[in-house]
Amino acid sequence: MVWNKLGATMSNGGRSEEAVEAFRHALSIIPGYVRTRHNLGLACMNLGADRESMEHFLAALNLQKSSSVSKGTSVAMSDNIWASVRTVLLKLGRSDLFPVCESKNLEMLNKEFSINV
């Protein structure tokens, strides 16, 4: 997807605000694109919008999970996204949730951050 690539290029070039716009545009075209959702979370994290970045990371994990369930495959959630979740937990001062993250308890994190699936 071209808009995701553009956003990644901008983000890698230190232009996170413009990257956010590109990622949002990409998601308006393909809302279920997990990689773009994760990239948007990373760009938000770079801008210090930690709560918003957590929402995007959890959305990416929920998309990944629902995609796996609908295809009848096992749920294999990205270690990269989970690592991003852990980083944001640290930035938010929520090290109390590290065990939840380590056990990949998506349902508990959804509840903690008021994410409706």
N, C-alpha and C positions, 0 to 999 in steps of 0.2 A: 504494500500500500504506500503510495507516494507521500501522502500527508504524514504518515508515521515516520518515514525516512527523513522527511524535511524537519519534523520536530526533533528527531534524534540528532540530526546534524546541528540544529540550532542549540540544543541543549548541550551537546559536546563542545560547542563553541562559546559557552558561557552566556547564551542568550535565552535563558529559561523562560522569561515572560513571553517571548515570541514562540518558543517551543510549546508552551501551554496552549496558545491559540491554534497551532498546527495540530496538536493532539486532539483538541476539542473538535476541530473540523473533521479529523479522521474518524472520531467516534460518532459524529453526526451521520456519517456515511455507513459505517459498520460498527454499531454499538457494542457488539459482542467480541470485538477483537482484543483478546487478553493482553497481548504484547503492548498495544497502544495504551490500554488502561494502566498497565504497570509503568510504562514510560511517563505517562501523565503524572502518576504518583511521584516518580523520581524528580520530575521538573518542579512539582509543588514543594517537595521536600527541599530542593535547592533554594527555593524562594522563602523558606521558613514557614510555609503553610503546612505544618505537621499534621494537624487534625484532618485537613483535606487530603493530604497524601495517604494517611491511613485509610480513609474512606475509599480511595481509588485502589489501594492494595487489596483491601478486603473484597471490593467489587471484582477485582481480577481473580482472586481465589474462588469466589462464589461462581463466577462465570466458568472457570475451569472445572469446578466440581459439577456444576449442572450439565456441562457438556459431556463429561465422562459418564455421568449417570444416564443421560439420554441415549448415549451410544452403547450402553451396556458394558462399558469397560471399567476397570478399576480406577479409583480416584488417585491420580498421581499429581499432586500439587507441586508447583515449581519451587525448588529450593531457593532460587533467586528471589522470588516474591516473598517467601518466608523470611529470608535474610533482611529484606527491606522493611518488613513488618517489625522485626526485632530492632532495627536501627531507629525507627520512629518511636517505638515504645521507650527506648532509651532517651530520645530527645524530649519526649513528653513526660519524662520522670515516672514512667510506669514499669519499672523493673519488676514489680510484683506480678506482672503478667508474663514474664519470661517463661515460667513453666508451662503456661497455656500455649505460648508460641512454640516452645520446644516439642510439645505433644501434638502440635498442629491441630488444636481444638478450635476450628473455624467457628463453630456454633457459639462457643463462649465469647470469642472476640466480637462476633456480630452483635451479641447481646450487650457486651461491655461498651461498644461504640454505637449502639442504637442503629444498627444496619438491618433493614428489613429485607428479607430475601424473598 
